[in-house]
Amino acid sequence: MESALEEIEFLALSSNRVEVLGLLAAGRCTRTELADATGASQATLGRILSDFEDRSWIRHDGSEYVATATGRLVAEGFTDLQEILETEAKLRGIVDYLPTHAMDFDLRRLSDATITVPSATRPNAPLGRLLGFLREADEVRAFSHTFNEQALRVVRERVTAGDQRFTGVFGRSAIEALADESELRRQLEALLAAGDAEIRVREEGVPIAIMIVDGVVYLLLRDGNGVLRASVDTDDDAVRAWAEDSLDHYWRTATPLEPGTLSE
């Protein structure tokens, strides 16, 4: 009997095998239908089907083939493994910056996420993508250890114009950093004075930087020195549910920020 690793290798070494097993796990197919779907020759299909029958992964029913219960199990497991490895490859360059300690969703939920990293020609690409979202959004909800100057300006302009609603929870250090600079303090005060903005301060701080921009969750990823290394955005339902639950937690454990409390 082949070992599990040998069976994985048997499948992985042939994209035709993977595709044929997946097709038969999804439903019945004739050899002609399999050939049309995969582009494999009849000789190649003959070998694949024979190997699968030897393993009891498929059965022949008249002119059609169909996966057995164990064949469907293998197909499902191999698809899961492929998805895991594809997601890992996508996240490999940014995994050191992901707040995985706070993320209680399956990382595969990020398989379709957009990852933006700085480049030599676009060093501010991650922030630039966020600002593009902010300029069009009707509602922005945030919880973060920082409030970027450019993001603050865009949000203030949109909110004071009556085009956006903003809700945010920030660590005390983020608010103090803004209050220490007169122009940024004026921007923050104008935002606080708007009817469609609510900001709270969390004395314990906020360890991650997340914005929920309409239905999109936007993560800003920084290294240990505070340098922006990447951004990740997704409209995945599970990621959004996690972000909304996290925001609710930080909101409930924070206090309202009043304009008069900002020091000169």
Backbone as numpy.savetxt, mean C-alpha at the origin, in Angstrom:
# Nx Ny Nz CAx CAy CAz Cx Cy Cz
8.96 -40.44 -3.63 8.11 -39.25 -3.63 9.00 -38.00 -3.63
8.62 -37.03 -4.47 9.37 -35.79 -4.54 9.19 -35.00 -3.24
10.24 -34.26 -2.86 10.12 -33.40 -1.69 9.32 -32.16 -2.06
8.86 -31.43 -1.05 8.08 -30.23 -1.31 8.89 -29.22 -2.11
10.18 -29.07 -1.77 11.01 -28.12 -2.51 11.19 -28.55 -3.96
11.29 -29.84 -4.19 11.43 -30.33 -5.56 10.15 -30.09 -6.35
9.01 -30.22 -5.71 7.74 -29.96 -6.38 7.61 -28.47 -6.71
8.04 -27.61 -5.79 8.02 -26.17 -6.06 8.92 -25.86 -7.25
10.10 -26.47 -7.28 11.02 -26.26 -8.39 10.42 -26.76 -9.70
9.75 -27.92 -9.64 9.10 -28.49 -10.82 8.13 -27.48 -11.44
7.32 -26.83 -10.62 6.38 -25.84 -11.14 7.08 -24.56 -11.57
7.98 -24.07 -10.71 8.59 -22.77 -10.94 9.45 -22.71 -12.20
9.99 -23.84 -12.62 10.87 -23.85 -13.78 10.11 -23.77 -15.10
8.80 -23.77 -15.06 8.03 -23.70 -16.29 6.81 -22.82 -16.10
6.80 -21.68 -16.79 5.62 -20.80 -16.71 4.40 -21.48 -17.31
4.63 -22.37 -18.28 3.51 -23.11 -18.88 2.85 -24.01 -17.86
3.65 -24.68 -17.02 3.06 -25.54 -15.99 2.20 -24.73 -15.04
2.74 -23.60 -14.60 2.01 -22.74 -13.66 0.69 -22.28 -14.29
0.75 -21.86 -15.55 -0.45 -21.34 -16.21 -1.48 -22.43 -16.44
-1.02 -23.61 -16.88 -1.95 -24.71 -17.13 -2.64 -25.14 -15.84
-1.88 -25.29 -14.77 -2.50 -25.70 -13.51 -3.49 -24.64 -13.02
-3.14 -23.37 -13.18 -4.05 -22.30 -12.78 -5.34 -22.32 -13.59
-5.23 -22.57 -14.90 -6.42 -22.63 -15.75 -7.32 -23.80 -15.36
-6.72 -24.94 -15.09 -7.51 -26.12 -14.75 -8.08 -26.02 -13.34
-7.41 -25.28 -12.47 -7.96 -25.05 -11.13 -9.18 -24.15 -11.21
-9.22 -23.29 -12.24 -10.34 -22.37 -12.40 -11.53 -23.01 -13.12
-11.30 -24.09 -13.87 -12.40 -24.74 -14.59 -11.91 -25.75 -15.60
-12.83 -26.40 -16.24 -12.50 -27.43 -17.22 -11.98 -26.81 -18.51
-11.03 -27.51 -19.13 -10.47 -27.05 -20.41 -10.12 -28.25 -21.28
-10.26 -28.08 -22.59 -9.74 -29.08 -23.52 -8.29 -28.74 -23.83
-7.61 -29.66 -24.47 -6.22 -29.38 -24.83 -6.14 -28.21 -25.81
-7.11 -28.12 -26.70 -7.12 -27.02 -27.65 -7.27 -25.69 -26.92
-8.16 -25.66 -25.94 -8.36 -24.43 -25.17 -7.11 -24.07 -24.38
-6.44 -25.07 -23.83 -5.20 -24.82 -23.10 -4.11 -24.29 -24.03
-4.04 -24.85 -25.23 -3.05 -24.39 -26.21 -3.31 -22.94 -26.60
-4.58 -22.62 -26.83 -4.93 -21.24 -27.21 -4.60 -20.26 -26.09
-4.84 -20.68 -24.85 -4.63 -19.78 -23.71 -3.16 -19.59 -23.38
-2.36 -20.63 -23.55 -0.96 -20.57 -23.13 0.03 -20.36 -24.26
-0.36 -20.73 -25.48 0.56 -20.66 -26.60 1.52 -21.83 -26.64
1.35 -22.79 -25.76 2.22 -23.97 -25.71 1.86 -24.94 -26.84
2.86 -25.66 -27.31 2.62 -26.66 -28.36 1.89 -27.86 -27.78
1.29 -28.65 -28.65 0.58 -29.85 -28.20 1.54 -30.83 -27.53
2.79 -30.89 -28.03 3.76 -31.80 -27.43 4.08 -31.35 -26.00
4.28 -30.06 -25.82 4.56 -29.54 -24.48 3.38 -29.77 -23.55
2.16 -29.50 -24.04 0.97 -29.73 -23.23 0.83 -31.20 -22.85
1.17 -32.07 -23.77 1.07 -33.50 -23.48 1.96 -33.88 -22.31
3.19 -33.37 -22.30 4.11 -33.68 -21.20 3.60 -33.09 -19.88
3.11 -31.85 -19.94 2.63 -31.19 -18.72 1.44 -31.94 -18.14
0.48 -32.29 -19.00 -0.72 -32.97 -18.53 -0.40 -34.35 -17.98
0.55 -35.03 -18.63 0.96 -36.34 -18.15 1.62 -36.25 -16.77
2.50 -35.24 -16.61 3.16 -35.04 -15.32 2.14 -34.70 -14.23
1.15 -33.89 -14.57 0.12 -33.51 -13.59 -0.75 -34.71 -13.21
-1.06 -35.54 -14.20 -1.87 -36.73 -13.90 -1.09 -37.69 -13.01
0.23 -37.82 -13.24 1.06 -38.68 -12.40 1.03 -38.21 -10.94
0.87 -36.92 -10.73 0.84 -36.35 -9.38 -0.59 -36.25 -8.83
-1.55 -36.69 -9.62 -2.97 -36.61 -9.25 -3.43 -35.18 -9.02
-2.82 -34.24 -9.75 -3.23 -32.84 -9.65 -4.39 -32.53 -10.60
-4.52 -33.35 -11.65 -5.62 -33.16 -12.59 -6.19 -34.53 -12.93
-7.37 -34.51 -13.54 -7.96 -35.75 -14.07 -8.53 -35.46 -15.45
-8.59 -36.51 -16.24 -9.09 -36.43 -17.61 -10.55 -36.85 -17.59
-11.42 -35.99 -18.10 -12.85 -36.29 -18.11 -13.37 -36.08 -19.52
-13.39 -37.17 -20.29 -13.78 -37.06 -21.69 -12.73 -36.28 -22.45
-13.16 -35.23 -23.11 -12.23 -34.40 -23.88 -11.66 -33.25 -23.05
-12.05 -33.21 -21.80 -11.65 -32.09 -20.95 -10.74 -32.54 -19.81
-10.00 -31.58 -19.29 -9.16 -31.80 -18.11 -9.65 -30.84 -17.02
-9.50 -31.27 -15.76 -9.89 -30.42 -14.64 -9.00 -30.76 -13.45
-8.73 -29.78 -12.63 -7.88 -30.00 -11.46 -8.63 -30.79 -10.39
-7.88 -31.64 -9.69 -8.44 -32.34 -8.53 -8.40 -31.40 -7.33
-8.92 -31.87 -6.20 -8.90 -31.04 -4.98 -7.47 -30.70 -4.59
-6.55 -31.67 -4.71 -5.16 -31.38 -4.34 -4.50 -30.51 -5.40
-4.91 -30.65 -6.64 -4.38 -29.79 -7.68 -4.77 -28.34 -7.45
-6.02 -28.13 -7.04 -6.47 -26.76 -6.74 -5.71 -26.21 -5.53
-5.43 -27.08 -4.56 -4.67 -26.66 -3.39 -3.27 -26.20 -3.78
-2.62 -26.95 -4.65 -1.28 -26.59 -5.10 -1.33 -25.28 -5.90
-2.30 -25.17 -6.79 -2.41 -23.96 -7.60 -2.62 -22.73 -6.73
-3.49 -22.85 -5.74 -3.76 -21.73 -4.85 -2.52 -21.36 -4.03
-1.84 -22.38 -3.51 -0.64 -22.13 -2.72 0.47 -21.51 -3.54
0.63 -21.96 -4.77 1.69 -21.41 -5.61 1.37 -19.97 -6.00
0.11 -19.69 -6.25 -0.30 -18.31 -6.56 -0.03 -17.40 -5.37
-0.33 -17.90 -4.16 -0.04 -17.13 -2.95 1.45 -16.83 -2.84
2.28 -17.86 -3.11 3.73 -17.69 -3.02 4.21 -16.67 -4.05
3.67 -16.73 -5.25 4.04 -15.75 -6.27 3.69 -14.33 -5.83
2.49 -14.17 -5.28 2.05 -12.85 -4.83 2.95 -12.33 -3.71
3.32 -13.22 -2.80 4.20 -12.84 -1.70 5.55 -12.37 -2.23
6.13 -13.14 -3.15 7.45 -12.80 -3.67 7.41 -11.54 -4.54
6.32 -11.36 -5.29 6.19 -10.15 -6.09 6.07 -8.92 -5.19
5.31 -9.05 -4.09 5.18 -7.94 -3.15 6.50 -7.67 -2.45
7.20 -8.73 -2.05 8.50 -8.57 -1.38 9.48 -7.84 -2.28
9.50 -8.20 -3.56 10.42 -7.55 -4.49 10.08 -6.06 -4.62
8.80 -5.77 -4.60 8.36 -4.37 -4.73 8.74 -3.55 -3.51
8.66 -4.17 -2.32 8.91 -3.45 -1.08 10.36 -3.54 -0.61
11.16 -4.33 -1.27 12.52 -4.61 -0.79 13.33 -3.33 -0.56
13.23 -2.38 -1.46 14.03 -1.17 -1.35 13.57 -0.20 -0.27
12.35 -0.40 0.25 11.83 0.55 1.25 11.47 -0.12 2.56
11.68 -1.42 2.68 11.22 -2.14 3.87 11.83 -1.59 5.16
13.05 -1.07 5.08 13.70 -0.53 6.29 12.99 0.72 6.81
12.18 1.36 5.97 11.52 2.61 6.37 10.03 2.42 6.65
9.50 1.24 6.35 8.08 1.00 6.60 7.80 0.90 8.10
6.72 1.51 8.59 6.37 1.41 10.01 5.67 0.09 10.31
6.37 -1.01 10.05 5.74 -2.33 10.18 5.30 -2.62 11.61
5.92 -1.97 12.60 5.52 -2.18 13.99 4.09 -1.72 14.23
3.61 -0.81 13.39 2.27 -0.26 13.58 1.28 -0.75 12.53
1.75 -1.54 11.59 0.89 -1.97 10.48 0.35 -3.36 10.76
-0.96 -3.46 11.03 -1.53 -4.76 11.36 -2.35 -5.34 10.21
-1.96 -5.02 8.97 -2.60 -5.62 7.81 -1.57 -6.46 7.06
-2.05 -7.37 6.24 -1.19 -8.23 5.43 -0.43 -7.36 4.43
0.89 -7.49 4.41 1.70 -6.68 3.51 1.35 -6.88 2.04
0.71 -8.01 1.73 0.29 -8.23 0.35 -0.73 -7.19 -0.10
-1.34 -6.52 0.86 -2.28 -5.45 0.53 -1.57 -4.28 -0.16
-0.25 -4.25 -0.10 0.52 -3.19 -0.75 1.01 -3.61 -2.14
0.55 -4.76 -2.62 1.05 -5.27 -3.90 0.72 -4.33 -5.06
-0.39 -3.62 -4.97 -0.78 -2.70 -6.04 -0.50 -1.24 -5.69
0.19 -1.01 -4.58 0.47 0.37 -4.16 1.45 1.04 -5.11
1.39 2.35 -5.15 2.35 3.15 -5.92 3.47 3.58 -4.99
4.68 3.22 -5.32 5.85 3.59 -4.52 6.63 4.65 -5.29
6.87 5.78 -4.62 7.60 6.88 -5.25 8.86 7.16 -4.44
10.00 7.14 -5.11 11.27 7.39 -4.44 11.97 8.57 -5.11
12.84 9.26 -4.38 13.59 10.37 -4.99 14.52 9.85 -6.08
14.79 10.70 -7.03 15.76 10.37 -8.08 16.67 11.58 -8.29
17.69 11.39 -9.09 18.62 12.49 -9.33 17.92 13.68 -10.00
16.95 13.39 -10.86 16.25 14.47 -11.56 15.01 14.94 -10.81
14.48 14.10 -9.91 13.28 14.47 -9.15 13.49 14.13 -7.68
14.36 14.87 -6.99 14.67 14.54 -5.60 13.48 14.70 -4.66
12.49 15.52 -5.05 11.31 15.73 -4.21 10.10 14.97 -4.73
10.32 13.91 -5.48 9.21 13.17 -6.10 8.18 12.66 -5.10
8.58 12.07 -3.94 7.57 11.59 -3.00 6.65 12.70 -2.50
7.23 13.83 -2.12 6.42 14.94 -1.64 5.61 15.54 -2.78
6.19 15.60 -3.95 5.48 16.15 -5.10 4.21 15.36 -5.41
4.28 14.05 -5.28 3.09 13.23 -5.53 2.01 13.54 -4.50
2.40 13.66 -3.23 1.43 13.99 -2.19 0.78 15.34 -2.45
1.58 16.35 -2.80 1.04 17.68 -3.04 0.03 17.67 -4.18
0.28 16.83 -5.18 -0.68 16.69 -6.27 -2.02 16.18 -5.79
-1.99 15.20 -4.88 -3.22 14.69 -4.28 -3.91 15.79 -3.48
-3.13 16.51 -2.67 -3.71 17.52 -1.77 -4.39 18.64 -2.55
-3.86 19.00 -3.70 -4.42 20.12 -4.47 -5.79 19.79 -5.06
-6.13 18.51 -5.11 -7.41 18.10 -5.70 -8.39 17.54 -4.69
-7.96 17.30 -3.46 -8.78 16.57 -2.49 -9.89 17.42 -1.88
-11.00 16.75 -1.59 -12.10 17.39 -0.87 -11.95 17.22 0.64
-11.33 16.10 1.05 -11.15 15.84 2.48 -9.76 15.26 2.72
-9.08 15.80 3.72 -7.76 15.31 4.10 -7.76 15.04 5.59
-7.32 13.82 5.95 -7.18 13.46 7.36 -5.75 13.00 7.55
-5.12 13.47 8.62 -3.70 13.19 8.81 -3.38 12.86 10.25
-2.38 12.01 10.43 -1.76 11.83 11.74 -0.27 11.63 11.48
0.53 12.48 12.14 1.94 12.52 11.74 2.81 13.15 12.82
4.10 12.85 12.73 5.09 13.46 13.62 5.65 14.74 13.01
5.15 15.11 11.82 5.61 16.33 11.17 4.52 16.89 10.28
4.58 18.20 10.02 3.64 18.83 9.09 4.50 19.65 8.14
4.72 19.10 6.98 5.61 19.73 6.00 5.12 21.11 5.59
6.06 22.04 5.41 5.71 23.42 5.06 4.88 23.51 3.80
5.27 22.77 2.76 4.53 22.83 1.50 3.14 22.22 1.62
3.05 21.11 2.37 1.74 20.49 2.59 0.84 21.43 3.38
1.39 22.08 4.40 0.62 23.04 5.19 0.08 24.16 4.31
0.91 24.68 3.42 0.50 25.79 2.57 -0.65 25.37 1.65
-0.53 24.21 1.04 -1.58 23.74 0.13 -2.88 23.51 0.89
-2.79 22.84 2.03 -3.99 22.57 2.83 -4.63 23.89 3.28
-3.81 24.83 3.76 -4.35 26.12 4.22 -5.08 26.84 3.09
-4.47 26.86 1.91 -5.10 27.53 0.77 -6.43 26.89 0.41
-6.46 25.56 0.39 -7.68 24.86 0.00 -8.77 25.01 1.05
-8.39 24.87 2.32 -9.38 24.94 3.39 -9.96 26.35 3.52
-9.11 27.36 3.52 -9.60 28.74 3.69 -10.42 29.20 2.49
-10.22 28.55 1.34 -11.02 28.86 0.16 -12.35 28.13 0.18
-12.55 27.27 1.17 -13.79 26.51 1.26 -13.83 25.29 0.37
-12.66 24.84 -0.12 -12.61 23.72 -1.06 -12.20 22.40 -0.42
-11.89 22.42 0.87 -11.37 21.20 1.49 -11.67 21.20 2.98
-11.87 19.99 3.53 -11.99 19.82 4.98 -10.73 19.10 5.46
-10.17 19.60 6.57 -8.93 19.01 7.09 -9.08 18.62 8.55
-8.64 17.41 8.87 -8.58 16.90 10.23 -7.19 16.34 10.46
-6.52 16.77 11.53 -5.16 16.30 11.75 -4.80 16.12 13.20
-3.97 15.13 13.46 -3.39 14.90 14.78 -1.88 14.90 14.61
-1.20 15.76 15.38 0.25 15.87 15.25 0.91 15.79 16.62
2.14 15.34 16.62 2.91 15.34 17.85 3.24 16.77 18.24
3.47 17.00 19.53 3.77 18.34 20.03 4.98 18.95 19.31
5.99 18.13 19.02 7.20 18.67 18.38 6.91 19.22 16.99
5.96 18.61 16.28 5.61 19.09 14.94 4.97 20.47 15.01
4.09 20.66 15.99 3.42 21.95 16.14 4.41 23.01 16.60
5.29 22.66 17.53 6.27 23.62 18.02 7.22 24.06 16.90
7.56 23.13 16.01 8.45 23.48 14.90 7.80 24.52 14.00
6.49 24.42 13.79 5.78 25.41 12.98 5.65 26.73 13.72
5.34 26.66 15.02 5.14 27.88 15.82 6.42 28.69 15.96
7.57 28.04 15.84 8.85 28.73 16.00 9.20 29.64 14.83
8.53 29.44 13.67 8.79 30.27 12.50 7.56 31.11 12.20
7.73 32.43 12.18 6.58 33.33 12.09 5.68 33.08 10.90
6.27 32.84 9.72 5.44 32.62 8.53 4.64 31.32 8.65
5.29 30.27 9.13 4.59 29.00 9.28 3.53 29.10 10.38
3.85 29.87 11.42 2.86 30.04 12.49 1.61 30.74 11.94
1.80 31.75 11.09 0.66 32.46 10.50 -0.16 31.52 9.61
0.54 30.65 8.88 -0.16 29.68 8.04 -1.02 28.75 8.91
-0.43 28.28 10.01 -1.14 27.37 10.89 -2.32 28.07 11.57
-2.11 29.31 11.99 -3.20 30.06 12.63 -4.36 30.28 11.66
-4.03 30.58 10.41 -5.07 30.77 9.40 -5.85 29.48 9.18
-5.14 28.36 9.20 -5.80 27.07 9.04 -6.72 26.79 10.22
-6.22 27.05 11.43 -7.02 26.80 12.63 -8.27 27.68 12.67
-8.18 28.87 12.11 -9.31 29.81 12.14 -10.39 29.43 11.14
-10.05 28.56 10.21 -11.04 28.16 9.19 -12.07 27.22 9.80
-13.28 27.32 9.31 -14.35 26.49 9.87 -14.24 25.03 9.55
-13.54 24.68 8.49 -13.44 23.29 8.06 -12.11 22.64 8.41
-11.50 23.07 9.50 -10.24 22.48 9.95 -10.29 22.19 11.44
-9.83 21.01 11.81 -9.69 20.63 13.22 -8.33 19.98 13.40
-7.58 20.46 14.38 -6.25 19.91 14.65 -6.14 19.58 16.13
-5.58 18.44 16.41 -5.32 18.05 17.79 -3.83 17.75 17.95
-3.37 17.86 19.21 -1.97 17.62 19.53 -1.88 16.44 20.47
-0.98 15.55 20.18 -0.78 14.37 21.03 0.57 14.51 21.73
0.50 14.65 23.04 1.73 14.87 23.82 2.69 13.70 23.71
2.17 12.48 23.58 3.04 11.31 23.45 3.69 11.22 22.08
3.26 12.09 21.17 3.80 12.07 19.82 3.04 11.12 18.92
3.34 11.18 17.64 2.76 10.29 16.64 3.94 9.67 15.89
4.12 8.35 15.98 5.34 7.73 15.46 5.40 7.54 13.95
4.30 7.77 13.25 4.28 7.55 11.81 3.69 8.77 11.11
3.80 8.80 9.78 3.28 9.93 9.01 2.33 9.41 7.94
1.03 9.62 8.16 0.00 9.11 7.26 -0.97 10.22 6.92
-1.36 10.28 5.66 -2.46 11.14 5.24 -3.48 10.28 4.50
-4.75 10.50 4.83 -5.84 9.87 4.09 -6.45 10.97 3.24
-6.17 10.92 1.96 -6.55 11.99 1.04 -7.73 11.48 0.21
-8.93 11.97 0.55 -10.16 11.37 0.03 -10.09 9.87 0.35
-10.06 8.98 -0.63 -10.04 7.55 -0.32 -8.67 6.91 -0.40
-7.62 7.72 -0.58 -6.27 7.18 -0.77 -5.44 7.35 0.50
-4.78 6.27 0.92 -3.88 6.33 2.07 -2.48 6.63 1.56
-1.87 7.63 2.16 -0.56 8.08 1.71 0.41 8.01 2.88
1.46 7.18 2.74 2.48 7.03 3.77 3.75 7.73 3.33
4.27 8.59 4.20 5.56 9.22 3.96 6.61 8.49 4.80
7.64 7.98 4.16 8.62 7.15 4.82 9.95 7.88 4.95
10.40 8.04 6.19 11.66 8.72 6.46 12.63 7.77 7.14
13.93 8.08 7.00 14.93 7.27 7.68 15.13 7.81 9.10
16.09 7.23 9.82 16.32 7.63 11.20 16.78 9.06 11.37
17.26 9.69 10.29 17.69 11.09 10.35 16.60 12.05 9.88
15.41 11.53 9.60 14.32 12.37 9.15 14.31 12.68 7.68
15.19 12.03 6.91 15.25 12.27 5.46 14.16 11.46 4.77
13.38 12.12 3.92 12.29 11.46 3.19 12.88 10.50 2.16
12.58 9.22 2.34 13.14 8.19 1.47 12.17 7.67 0.43
10.87 7.73 0.73 9.89 7.19 -0.21 8.50 7.56 0.25
7.55 7.39 -0.65 6.15 7.49 -0.29 5.43 6.28 -0.87
4.37 5.89 -0.20 3.56 4.76 -0.66 2.11 5.22 -0.61
1.39 5.05 -1.72 -0.03 5.39 -1.68 -0.86 4.26 -2.28
-2.02 4.05 -1.66 -2.89 2.95 -2.06 -4.32 3.26 -1.69
-5.26 2.71 -2.46 -6.68 2.82 -2.12 -7.24 1.49 -1.65
-6.35 0.59 -1.22 -6.77 -0.73 -0.74 -7.68 -0.58 0.48
-8.76 -1.33 0.52 -9.75 -1.21 1.59 -9.17 -1.55 2.96
-8.36 -2.61 3.03 -7.81 -3.03 4.32 -6.82 -2.01 4.86
-6.01 -1.44 3.97 -5.05 -0.42 4.40 -5.80 0.83 4.86
-6.84 1.19 4.14 -7.62 2.36 4.53 -8.31 2.14 5.88
-8.83 0.94 6.11 -9.48 0.63 7.39 -8.47 0.74 8.53
-7.25 0.24 8.31 -6.19 0.35 9.32 -5.86 1.81 9.60
-5.72 2.60 8.53 -5.37 4.01 8.70 -6.47 4.76 9.44
-7.71 4.48 9.13 -8.82 5.15 9.80 -8.91 4.76 11.26
-8.68 3.48 11.56 -8.68 3.03 12.96 -7.54 3.69 13.74
-6.38 3.78 13.10 -5.22 4.41 13.75 -5.49 5.89 14.00
-6.06 6.57 13.02 -6.40 7.97 13.19 -7.37 8.16 14.35
-8.36 7.29 14.44 -9.33 7.38 15.53 -8.64 7.24 16.88
-7.68 6.31 16.97 -6.95 6.12 18.23 -6.17 7.38 18.60
-5.41 7.92 17.65 -4.61 9.11 17.94 -5.51 10.32 18.24
-6.64 10.42 17.56 -7.56 11.53 17.78 -8.11 11.49 19.21
-8.49 10.30 19.66 -9.07 10.16 20.99 -8.06 10.41 22.11
-6.78 10.27 21.81 -5.74 10.45 22.83 -4.99 11.77 22.66
-5.63 12.71 21.95 -5.01 14.02 21.72 -5.96 15.12 22.19
-5.44 16.34 22.31 -6.24 17.48 22.76 -6.32 18.53 21.67
-7.42 19.29 21.61 -7.59 20.29 20.55 -6.51 21.36 20.61
-6.06 21.78 19.44 -5.09 22.86 19.34 -5.84 24.17 19.11
-5.65 25.12 19.99 -6.30 26.41 19.87 -5.30 27.45 19.35
-5.74 28.38 18.49 -4.82 29.38 17.92 -4.05 30.16 18.99
-4.72 30.49 20.10 -4.07 31.29 21.13 -2.95 30.57 21.87
-2.82 29.25 21.67 -1.79 28.51 22.39 -0.46 28.50 21.65
-0.43 29.01 20.43 0.80 29.03 19.64 1.70 30.15 20.15
2.88 29.81 20.56 3.81 30.80 21.13 4.46 31.62 20.04
4.81 32.85 20.41 5.53 33.71 19.46 6.99 33.25 19.35
